[in-house]
Amino acid sequence: MTNIKTVLARCPLFSGFPEAAFNDLVAIARIRRFETDEPIYSKGSATSTLNVIASGVVRISSVNPAGREATLIMFSAGTWFGDSVFSPGMQRVYGATAHEAATLIEMPGDAFRQLMANYPQCYPVILDMLSRRLWAAMSIIEDDALRGIAARIGRRLLFLAEIQGNDEPGTDPVTIWITREHIANMMGMTRQGVHKWIKDFERRGLLQLSYGRITLTDPAAMQRHMETID
């Protein structure tokens, strides 16, 4: 059984809320469950909600007029998505789909924004989390413009690991629920091109491959390796 308070308390986005606020967060939250490949919301929708993943994996993507889907990022348990909640009236820029069966804690935008106003001490943490995501997005643009393929793939894996944990690279292993096919789709590359460098990282002991996921065995070591290549 999903315990809403426990899930929210473990999510870094809410670490700035005082203990007393969590009962208010629970009061506005609801549990939603989605099957594999079931849409959560579509691009352009106006509904504003903040979502925290209790279990499963969520795929954030965009679809062109011809129906081709481009995967932008994967979020797994413990992470949050739905940044439009901080911009009332803004339409969803991307769509969200359950990449595998997922359980979400959903909070309506109006109620969540009112809670932020009631507990202003939460703002420094929330602004820090948003700034980290903006910085990460800008870093990806820089990587695509200036770096070679190996560095782009390695740094993208680090980005996925960091945004999952909302923290700097450490030495503890981090598992990313993603395949080489999805990385290729995400980066506009071929599967063969991605496979070559993923296997190179594996030979160096920087990651482990398994079905449907990639584990960075030592993210800090991967970060150091990225500093030696362009």
For each residue, the residues with C-beta under 8 A, 3 or more apart:
1:
2: 7 31 54 55 103 105
3: 6 7
4: 7 8 25 26 29 31 105
5: 8 9 22 23 25 26
6: 3 9 10
7: 2 3 4 10 11 52 54 105
8: 4 5 11 14 22 25 26 29 52 105
9: 5 6 14 22
10: 6 7 78
11: 7 8 14 15 52 78 79 80
12: 15 125 129 166 167
13: 52 80 125 126 129 166
14: 8 9 11 17 22 25 122 125
15: 11 12 125
16: 121 122 123 124 125 126
17: 14 21 22 25 115 119 121 122
18: 21 119 121
19: 22
20: 23 24
21: 17 18 24 25 115 118 119 122
22: 5 8 9 14 17 19 25 26
23: 5 20 26 27
24: 20 21 27 28 115 118
25: 4 5 8 14 17 21 22 28 29 107 115
26: 4 5 8 22 23 29
27: 23 24
28: 24 25 107 108 111 112 115
29: 4 8 25 26 105 106 107
30: 105 106
31: 2 4 54 103 104 105 106
32: 40 103 104 106
33: 101 102 103 104
34: 38 40 56 98 101 102 103 104
35: 38 98 101
36: 98 99 100 101
37: 97 98 99
38: 34 35 97 98
39: 42 95 96 97 98
40: 32 34 51 58 95 96 97 98 102 104
41: 45 47 49 92 95 96
42: 39 45 92 95
43: 62 63 92 93 94 95
44: 91 92
45: 41 42 91 92
46: 89 91 92
47: 41 92 109
48: 82 84 85 88 90 108 109 110
49: 41 82 85 106 107 108 109
50: 80 82 85 106 107 109 112
51: 40 58 80 81 82 96 104 105 106 107
52: 7 8 11 13 78 79 80 104 105
53: 56 57 58 75 76 77 78 79 80 81 102 103 104 105
54: 2 7 31 77 103 104 105
55: 2 77 101 102 103
56: 34 53 76 77 98 99 100 101 102 103
57: 53 74 75 76 77 98 99 100 102 177
58: 40 51 53 74 75 76 81 96 97 98 99 102 104
59: 71 73 74 96 97 98 99 182
60: 71 72 73 74 75 81 94 95 96
61: 69 70 71 72 94 95 96 97
62: 43 69 70 72 94 95
63: 43 67 68 69 70 95
64: 67 68 70
65:
66:
67: 63 64
68: 63 64
69: 61 62 63 185
70: 61 62 63 64 185 186 188
71: 59 60 61 74 182 185 186
72: 60 61 62 94 186
73: 59 60 160 163 186
74: 57 58 59 60 71 99 160 176 177 178 182
75: 53 57 58 60 79 80 81 163 164
76: 53 56 57 58 79 164 176 177
77: 53 54 55 56 57
78: 10 11 52 53 164 165
79: 11 52 53 75 76 163 164 166
80: 11 13 50 51 52 53 75
81: 51 53 58 60 75 96
82: 48 49 50 51 85 96
83: 86 87 130 133
84: 48 87 90 91 92 93 109
85: 48 49 50 82 107 109 112 113
86: 83 113 126 130
87: 83 84 90
88: 48 109 110 113
89: 46
90: 48 84 87 93
91: 44 45 46 84
92: 41 42 43 44 45 46 47 84 95
93: 43 84 90
94: 43 60 61 62 72
95: 39 40 41 42 43 60 61 62 63 92
96: 39 40 41 51 58 59 60 61 81 82
97: 37 38 39 40 58 59 61
98: 34 35 36 37 38 39 40 56 57 58 59 101 102
99: 36 37 56 57 58 59 74 102 177
100: 36 56 57 177
101: 33 34 35 36 55 56 98
102: 33 34 40 53 55 56 57 58 98 99
103: 2 31 32 33 34 53 54 55 56
104: 31 32 33 34 40 51 52 53 54 58
105: 2 4 7 8 29 30 31 51 52 53 54
106: 29 30 31 32 49 50 51
107: 25 28 29 49 50 51 85 111 112
108: 28 48 49 111 112
109: 47 48 49 50 84 85 88 112 113
110: 48 88 113 114
111: 28 107 108 114 115
112: 28 50 85 107 108 109 115 116
113: 85 86 88 109 110 116 117
114: 110 111 117 118
115: 17 21 24 25 28 111 112 118 119 122
116: 112 113 119 120 122 123 126
117: 113 114 120
118: 21 24 114 115
119: 17 18 21 115 116 122
120: 116 117 123
121: 16 17 18 124
122: 14 16 17 21 115 116 119 125 126
123: 16 116 120 126 127
124: 16 121 127 128
125: 12 13 14 15 16 122 128 129
126: 13 16 86 116 122 123 129 130
127: 123 124 130 131
128: 124 125 131 132
129: 12 13 125 126 132 133 166
130: 83 86 126 127 133 134
131: 127 128 134 135
132: 128 129 135 136 162 163 166
133: 83 129 130 136 137 163
134: 130 131 137 138
135: 131 132 138 139
136: 132 133 139 140 159 162 163
137: 133 134 140 141
138: 134 135 141 142
139: 135 136 142 143 155 159
140: 136 137 143 144 155 156 159
141: 137 138 144 145
142: 138 139 145 146 147
143: 139 140 146 147 151 152 155 156
144: 140 141 147 152
145: 141 142
146: 142 143 230
147: 142 143 144 151 152 155 230
148: 151 152 229 230
149: 152 153 189 193 197
150: 153 154 197 200 229
151: 143 147 148 154 155 226 229 230
152: 143 144 147 148 149 155 156 187
153: 149 150 156 157 183 187 189 194 197 198 201
154: 150 151 157 158 197 201 206 222 225 226 229
155: 139 140 143 147 151 152 158 159 226
156: 140 143 152 153 159 160 183 186 187
157: 153 154 160 161 176 183 201 207 214 216 222
158: 154 155 161 162 169 216 219 222 223 226
159: 136 139 140 155 156 162 163
160: 73 74 156 157 163 164 176 178
161: 157 158 164 165 169 174 176 216 219
162: 132 136 158 159 165 166 167 168 169 219
163: 73 75 79 132 133 136 159 160 166
164: 75 76 78 79 160 161 174 176
165: 78 161 162 174
166: 12 13 79 129 132 162 163
167: 12 162 170
168: 162
169: 158 161 162 219 220 222 223
170: 167 219 220
171: 218 219 220 221
172: 219
173: 215 216 217 218
174: 161 164 165 215 216 219
175: 213 214 215 216
176: 74 76 157 160 161 164 213 214 215 216
177: 57 74 76 99 100 212 213
178: 74 160 182 183 212 213 214
179: 182 183 212 213
180: 183 184 191 194 195 198
181: 184 185 191
182: 59 71 74 178 179 185 186
183: 153 156 157 178 179 180 186 187 189 194 198
184: 180 181 187 189 190 191 193 194
185: 69 70 71 181 182 188
186: 70 71 72 73 156 182 183
187: 152 153 156 183 184 194
188: 70 185
189: 149 153 183 184 193 194
190: 184 193 194
191: 180 181 184 194 195
192: 195 196
193: 149 184 189 190 196 197
194: 153 180 183 184 187 189 190 191 197 198
195: 180 191 192 198 199
196: 192 193 199 200
197: 149 150 153 154 193 194 200 201
198: 153 180 183 194 195 201 202 207 209 214
199: 195 196 202 203
200: 150 196 197 203 204
201: 153 154 157 197 198 204 206 207 222 225
202: 198 199 205 206 207 208 209
203: 199 200
204: 200 201 225
205: 202 217 218 221
206: 154 201 202 216 217 218 221 222 225
207: 157 198 201 202 214 215 216 217 222
208: 202 214 215 217
209: 198 202 214
210: 213 214 215
211:
212: 177 178 179
213: 175 176 177 178 179 210
214: 157 175 176 178 198 207 208 209 210
215: 173 174 175 176 207 208 210
216: 157 158 161 173 174 175 176 206 207 219 222
217: 173 205 206 207 208 221
218: 171 173 205 206 221 222
219: 158 161 162 169 170 171 172 174 216 222 223
220: 169 170 171 223 224
221: 171 205 206 217 218 224 225
222: 154 157 158 169 201 206 207 216 218 219 225 226
223: 158 169 219 220 226 227
224: 220 221 227 228
225: 154 201 204 206 221 222 228 229
226: 151 154 155 158 222 223 229
227: 223 224
228: 224 225
229: 148 150 151 154 225 226
230: 146 147 148 151
